[in-house]
Amino acid sequence: MFSLNKYHGLVPSGMYTTSECTPPVEGNPGRDYLKNTGCYRYACNKQSSGMFCAALIVTDGWQIAPDYPW
């Protein structure tokens, strides 16, 4: 999922602070956060909604890593 951010434009959800979630590092929250965060169950894993999966792919250099959860 991507979202419009008034400061950064079109960004993958999970990369920047929103009213719902605050990543540990703005713009580069890290793979662990994107895959495992408890933030509204948005994490990129099969037990969550997967809303942060686009951010995980961007973080991985636009590659789908071998440990990609889907």
Secondary structure as UniProt FT lines:
FT   STRAND          2..5
FT   TURN            6..8
FT   STRAND          9..12
FT   TURN            13..14
FT   TURN            26..27
FT   HELIX           31..36
FT   HELIX           39..41
FT   TURN            46..47
FT   TURN            51..52
FT   HELIX           53..59
FT   TURN            60..61
FT   TURN            66..67
//
